[in-house]
C-alpha cells in the first residue's frame, strides 16, 4: 500500500497516503488529527525504508545481485526502483549528505522513550522540590538561630540575676 520506490515521503501520491489513513481509521479509534497520523505514517515509512536498505542493500555486491535480493513480501518492481535510486549518483549524494549531517549533530535525544515535554515536566518538578528543600533548610536554620539567641538571652538573664543576688548579699550588714 505504501510503496518504497518513491524518493521521499513528499513524492508519495496523496491517494496512497489517504488510503493508508482510511485503513488506520477503520481499524483504530484515534482522537488525533489526520495530519498527525500522516506525519506518523511518513516517519514509519522512512524508518521501514531505512531498515530494508540496511538489511538488503549491500554495497559490496553488483547491481544485478542487489536487484535480485528482494525482501520477502516486497513487490519486485518497487525494490528495483528503490535499488536503482540508492545506486544512482543522486541517491549516493543524498546518503552522503545525511551521513555528514548526522555526524555534525551535537545534541541527541537522551531521554529515551520519554518526550521532551515529559522531561521538561520532570525538570520543573525537580526544581520545585529543590526550592522547597532550600526553603525548608532556611526555615530550619532560622529556627536554630532563634533558639540560639533565646538561649544566649536566658544565659544573660541568669548571669544578671546571679550578679544582682551577689550585689544584694554584699549590701547586707554583717550579723
DRENFI-416222 format. One line per 10 residues: number of its first residue (from 1); their letters; for each residue x negated, y, z negated of C-alpha. Coordinates in Angstrom, 1 decimal. Layout:
<atoms>
NUM) A) X Y Z | ...
</atoms>
This chain:
<atoms>
1) XXXXXXXXXX) 0.0 0.0 0.0 | -2.8 2.4 -0.8 | -5.5 1.5 1.8 | -9.2 2.3 1.1 | -10.0 3.2 4.6 | -9.5 6.9 4.0 | -12.5 9.1 3.3 | -10.8 10.8 0.3 | -7.5 10.8 -1.6 | -6.7 14.1 0.1
11) XXXXXXXXXX) -6.8 12.4 3.5 | -4.3 9.7 2.3 | -0.9 10.3 4.0 | 1.8 11.6 1.7 | 4.0 8.8 2.9 | 1.7 6.3 1.2 | 1.4 8.4 -2.0 | 5.2 8.8 -2.1 | 5.8 5.1 -1.6 | 3.4 4.2 -4.4
21) XXXXXXXXXX) 5.1 6.8 -6.6 | 8.6 5.3 -5.8 | 7.3 1.8 -6.8 | 5.9 3.1 -10.1 | 9.2 5.0 -10.9 | 11.1 1.8 -10.0 | 9.1 -0.3 -12.5 | 8.5 2.2 -15.3 | 10.5 4.9 -17.1 | 7.9 7.6 -17.3
31) XXXXXXXXXX) 8.5 11.1 -18.7 | 5.8 12.9 -16.8 | 5.8 14.9 -13.6 | 5.4 13.3 -10.1 | 2.2 15.4 -9.6 | 0.7 13.9 -12.8 | 1.5 10.4 -11.6 | 0.0 11.1 -8.1 | -3.1 12.6 -9.8 | -3.5 9.4 -11.9
41) XXXXXXXXXX) -2.9 7.3 -8.8 | -5.7 9.2 -7.0 | -8.1 8.6 -9.8 | -7.3 4.8 -9.9 | -7.6 4.7 -6.1 | -11.1 6.3 -6.2 | -12.1 4.0 -9.1 | -10.9 0.9 -7.3 | -12.7 2.0 -4.1 | -15.9 2.6 -6.1
51) XXXXXXXXXX) -15.7 -0.8 -7.7 | -15.1 -2.5 -4.4 | -18.1 -0.7 -2.9 | -20.4 -1.7 -5.9 | -19.3 -5.3 -5.7 | -19.1 -6.0 -1.9 | -21.0 -3.3 -0.1 | -24.6 -4.4 -0.4 | -27.2 -2.0 1.1 | -29.8 -4.7 1.8
61) XXXXXXXXXX) -27.8 -6.6 4.4 | -26.9 -5.9 8.0 | -23.8 -4.1 9.1 | -22.3 -7.3 10.5 | -22.7 -9.0 7.2 | -21.2 -6.1 5.3 | -18.2 -6.2 7.7 | -17.8 -9.9 7.1 | -18.0 -9.5 3.3 | -14.3 -8.7 2.9
71) XXXXXXXXXX) -13.0 -8.6 -0.7 | -10.2 -11.1 -1.5 | -6.7 -9.6 -0.8 | -8.1 -6.8 1.3 | -7.0 -6.2 4.9 | -10.0 -6.7 7.2 | -9.4 -3.5 9.3 | -9.3 -1.4 6.1 | -12.5 -2.9 4.8 | -14.2 -2.5 8.2
81) XXXXXXXXXX) -13.2 1.2 8.3 | -14.5 1.8 4.8 | -17.8 0.0 5.5 | -18.3 1.9 8.7 | -17.8 5.2 6.8 | -20.1 4.2 4.0 | -22.7 3.2 6.5 | -22.4 6.4 8.5 | -24.6 9.5 8.1 | -21.6 11.4 6.6
91) XXXXXXXXXX) -20.9 8.6 4.1 | -24.6 8.3 3.1 | -24.8 12.2 2.7 | -21.7 12.1 0.5 | -23.2 9.4 -1.6 | -26.5 11.3 -1.9 | -24.7 14.5 -3.0 | -22.6 12.6 -5.5 | -25.7 10.9 -7.0 | -27.5 14.2 -7.1
101) XXXXXXXXXX) -24.6 16.0 -8.8 | -24.3 13.2 -11.4 | -28.0 13.4 -12.3 | -27.7 17.2 -12.8 | -24.7 16.8 -15.1 | -25.9 18.0 -18.5 | -22.9 17.1 -20.7 | -20.9 13.8 -20.7 | -17.7 13.0 -22.4 | -18.9 11.4 -25.6
111) XXXXXXXXXX) -15.6 10.9 -27.3 | -15.0 7.5 -25.8 | -11.3 6.9 -25.1 | -10.2 9.9 -27.2 | -9.1 13.0 -25.3 | -10.7 16.4 -25.7 | -7.5 17.6 -27.3 | -7.7 14.8 -29.9 | -11.4 15.6 -30.5 | -10.6 19.3 -31.0
121) XXXXXXXXXX) -7.8 18.5 -33.4 | -10.1 16.3 -35.4 | -12.7 19.1 -35.5 | -10.1 21.5 -36.7 | -9.0 19.1 -39.5 | -12.7 18.6 -40.5 | -13.3 22.4 -40.5 | -10.2 22.9 -42.7 | -11.4 20.2 -45.1 | -14.9 21.8 -45.2
131) XXXXXXXXXX) -13.3 25.2 -46.0 | -11.1 23.6 -48.7 | -14.1 21.8 -50.2 | -16.1 25.1 -50.2 | -13.2 26.9 -51.8 | -12.9 24.2 -54.5 | -16.6 24.4 -55.1 | -16.4 28.2 -55.5 | -13.5 27.8 -57.9 | -15.4 25.2 -60.0
141) XXXXXXXXXX) -18.5 27.5 -60.1 | -16.3 30.4 -61.1 | -14.7 28.4 -63.9 | -18.1 27.2 -65.1 | -19.4 30.8 -65.1 | -16.3 31.9 -67.1 | -16.8 29.1 -69.6 | -20.5 30.0 -70.0 | -19.6 33.7 -70.5 | -17.0 32.7 -73.0
151) XXXXXXXXXX) -19.5 30.5 -74.9 | -22.0 33.4 -75.0 | -19.3 35.7 -76.3 | -18.4 33.2 -79.0 | -22.0 32.8 -80.0 | -22.5 36.5 -80.3 | -19.3 36.8 -82.3 | -20.6 34.1 -84.7 | -24.0 35.8 -85.0 | -22.3 39.1 -85.7
161) XXXXXXXXXX) -20.1 37.5 -88.4 | -23.2 35.9 -90.0 | -25.0 39.3 -89.9 | -22.0 41.0 -91.5 | -21.9 38.4 -94.1 | -25.6 38.8 -94.9 | -25.2 42.6 -95.0 | -22.3 42.3 -97.4 | -24.4 39.9 -99.5 | -27.3 42.4 -99.6
171) XXXXX) -24.9 45.3 -100.7 | -23.6 43.4 -103.8 | -25.3 44.3 -107.0 | -27.3 41.5 -108.6 | -25.5 40.0 -111.5
</atoms>
